């Protein structure tokens, strides 16, 4: 039996088979801003908790050492319920990258699952020495 989102809630967490995930980027000065979008492709509602971690991948599929920074602000509840056919999105930012070339794929991790997603838009920001090379993500919200 899958873990529950809360003790009072019978909705299981979203697993990798429940979601179709993609990442969209657009230029924001020298950096990138965008979002992770997760569509519930299963036949059941599931809970999507926390903030996603996004890891850019190289062309050989190995991860780049660009980490996702998650801030610790409190949100209650710390999850959204995604019903079949609904989508949830979390905002992203990537200020700079001076490392090896990213490919058009990223790994997206969330409590309960992980998926390799295609990138739509630019695959990495410009290199700005002295600027942080980590990614920043926000909470998932259900979108129309």
Phi, psi and omega per residue, in radians:
X1 nan 2.267 -3.117
X2 -1.170 2.711 3.097
X3 -1.147 2.688 3.135
X4 -1.666 2.690 3.097
X5 -1.143 -0.852 3.037
X6 -2.356 2.907 3.122
X7 -1.086 -0.529 -3.075
X8 -1.598 -0.037 -2.995
X9 -2.074 2.247 -3.093
X10 -1.561 0.133 -3.113
X11 -1.443 2.135 -3.140
X12 -1.313 2.782 3.069
X13 -1.191 2.647 3.078
X14 -1.212 2.259 3.058
X15 -1.817 3.078 -3.104
X16 -1.089 -0.497 3.122
X17 -1.385 -0.230 -3.131
X18 -1.459 -0.403 -2.935
X19 -2.151 2.499 2.879
X20 -1.820 2.134 -2.982
X21 -2.046 2.419 3.016
X22 -2.493 2.777 3.116
X23 -2.161 2.308 3.115
X24 -2.109 2.285 3.105
X25 -2.101 2.643 2.930
X26 -2.449 2.725 -3.135
X27 -1.203 2.447 3.035
X28 -2.366 1.500 -2.981
X29 1.182 -2.208 3.095
X30 -1.529 -0.225 -3.119
X31 -1.724 -2.959 3.103
X32 -2.194 2.581 2.926
X33 -2.312 2.659 -3.095
X34 -3.080 -2.674 -3.141
X35 -2.751 2.698 2.920
X36 -1.650 2.258 3.065
X37 -2.048 2.282 3.137
X38 -2.164 2.074 3.109
X39 -1.810 2.304 3.104
X40 -1.340 1.904 -3.130
X41 -1.787 0.127 3.141
X42 -1.625 3.134 3.125
X43 -1.724 0.274 -3.099
X44 -2.435 2.685 3.027
X45 -1.264 2.596 3.088
X46 -2.554 2.804 -3.125
X47 -1.759 2.322 3.129
X48 -1.982 1.923 -2.986
X49 -1.813 2.720 2.962
X50 1.203 -2.791 3.121
X51 -1.980 2.410 -3.125
X52 -1.261 2.602 2.961
X53 -1.770 2.264 -3.096
X54 -2.042 2.184 3.138
X55 -2.107 1.938 3.065
X56 -1.095 2.525 -3.127
X57 -1.951 2.608 3.011
X58 -1.370 3.019 -3.124
X59 -1.118 -0.415 3.097
X60 -1.510 0.053 3.110
X61 1.566 -0.105 3.120
X62 -1.385 2.645 -3.077
X63 -1.330 2.501 2.943
X64 -1.384 2.680 -3.131
X65 -1.414 0.647 3.063
X66 -1.641 1.962 -3.081
X67 -1.585 2.712 3.023
X68 -1.678 2.213 3.086
X69 -1.663 2.215 3.074
X70 -2.021 2.249 3.107
X71 -1.411 2.869 -3.001
X72 -1.825 0.376 3.130
X73 -1.100 2.574 -3.055
X74 -1.488 2.459 3.061
X75 -2.475 2.324 -3.137
X76 -2.259 2.138 -0.059
X77 -1.341 2.862 -3.126
X78 -1.552 0.513 -3.125
X79 -2.718 2.892 2.987
X80 -2.169 2.618 3.044
X81 -1.628 2.176 -3.134
X82 -1.956 1.983 -3.126
X83 -1.468 2.817 3.131
X84 -0.902 2.269 3.134
X85 1.511 -0.240 3.112
X86 -1.433 2.793 3.099
X87 -2.159 2.599 3.024
X88 -2.200 2.602 -3.129
X89 -2.385 2.635 3.060
X90 -2.296 2.296 3.126
X91 -1.212 2.636 -3.133
X92 -2.351 2.701 2.968
X93 -2.515 2.562 3.076
X94 -2.490 1.730 -2.981
X95 -1.200 -0.656 -3.045
X96 -2.809 2.696 3.012
X97 -2.599 2.088 -3.132
X98 -1.994 0.251 -3.116
X99 -1.691 -2.788 -3.133
X100 -1.102 2.794 -3.060
X101 -1.160 2.316 3.033
X102 -1.443 2.688 3.063
X103 -1.668 -2.924 3.091
X104 -1.595 0.407 3.115
X105 -2.360 2.627 3.066
X106 -2.367 2.751 2.974
X107 -1.754 2.261 3.108
X108 -1.951 2.158 3.130
X109 -2.012 2.434 3.050
X110 -2.509 2.787 3.104
X111 -1.012 2.012 -3.133
X112 1.899 -0.178 -3.124
X113 -3.073 3.103 -3.129
X114 -2.714 2.579 3.106
X115 -2.627 2.592 2.961
X116 -1.602 2.212 -3.046
X117 -2.107 2.599 3.027
X118 -1.346 2.571 3.096
X119 -1.737 2.305 3.041
X120 -1.925 2.194 -3.066
X121 1.798 -2.858 -3.132
X122 -1.059 2.614 -3.088
X123 -1.622 -0.296 3.094
X124 -2.798 2.743 3.095
X125 -1.370 3.014 3.053
X126 -1.249 2.775 3.062
X127 -1.471 2.094 3.059
X128 -2.179 1.719 -3.121
X129 -0.917 2.380 -3.134
X130 1.589 -0.280 3.089
X131 -1.518 2.608 3.133
X132 -1.117 2.494 3.119
X133 -1.791 0.166 3.139
X134 -1.552 2.852 3.053
X135 -1.705 2.741 3.125
X136 -2.236 2.330 3.112
X137 -2.198 2.746 3.111
X138 -2.027 -3.112 -3.120
X139 -1.187 2.627 2.984
X140 -1.261 2.469 2.997
X141 -2.349 2.496 3.060
X142 -1.225 2.385 -3.117
X143 -2.101 2.807 3.121
X144 -1.350 nan nan
